[in-house]
Amino acid sequence: MGKSETARTPRNPKKMAANTRVRPAHRPAAAKTETPYHHGALREALLQAAERVLERDGLAGLTLRAVAREAGVSHAAPTHHFGDLTGLLSELAAVGFRQFNTAMASACDAATMPLERALARPKAYVAYAQAHPGMYGIMFRTERLDYSRPSLHEAAEASFAGLANAIGAMRQEQISEDALTLNQGAAIARAWSMVHGFTMLLLDGRLKDILGRLPEGTSAERLLEAMLTAPVAGKPGP
């Protein structure tokens, strides 16, 4: 045979089939798919995502798009559930107040001695703020919140009721949340101002100087205890 005839000789059919098998076309990497949520769970998932963004990136980084991205859903989802950023922040603050109230109630329930019980609430107040500084911060940013939303209004009112009841227990009297005497109002404002002010100074690092001058090992909690148990007026002068 000549070379031309040799070239036309059929090859092994099985080998040819293997070589000519159609291969799937290369497909580009698929875009990140959205995380599926049951409709009833999406709202909660968005709030959890918002809390993570807030604690990680601060209030400046908390946007509707950032929350949607964190939750793995469409950018329209937060708007659908909360309307706008104010709505989202207000619902997130309501979550914070509920967490806050639960933490203080649990601390009071766990206390057994009178002094321990008296100190339990303010200690839990400070501890929550230290553990969740972003949430604590947004709870008191009144200008960014809409208190007409029922969830936020109810949660904030429950927080005030807890404080009023605690002060009433210390004063051994029943305090109405709707009508306070001047002395009752002063007692509530004094306690709240002291603990809230202490908390803000602690979070801002402004107590480091005082703590650095105290006996070695003195903690912020011990300093708070001393503040709360010290008499209102100092010793009279000579």
Buried (B, 14 or more C-beta within 10 A) or exposed (E): EEEEEEEEEEEEEEEEEEEEEEEEEEEEEEEEEEEEBEEEEBBEBBBBBBBBBBBEBEEEEBBBEBBBBBBBBEEEBBBEBBBEBBBBBBBBBBBBBBBBBEBBBEBBEEBEEEEEBBBBBBBBBBBBBBEBBBBBBBBBEEEBBBEEBEBBBEBBEBBEEBBBBBBBBBEEEEBEEEEBEEEBBEBBEEBBEBBBEBBBBBBEEEBEEEEEEEEEEBEBBEBBBEEBEEEEEEEEEE
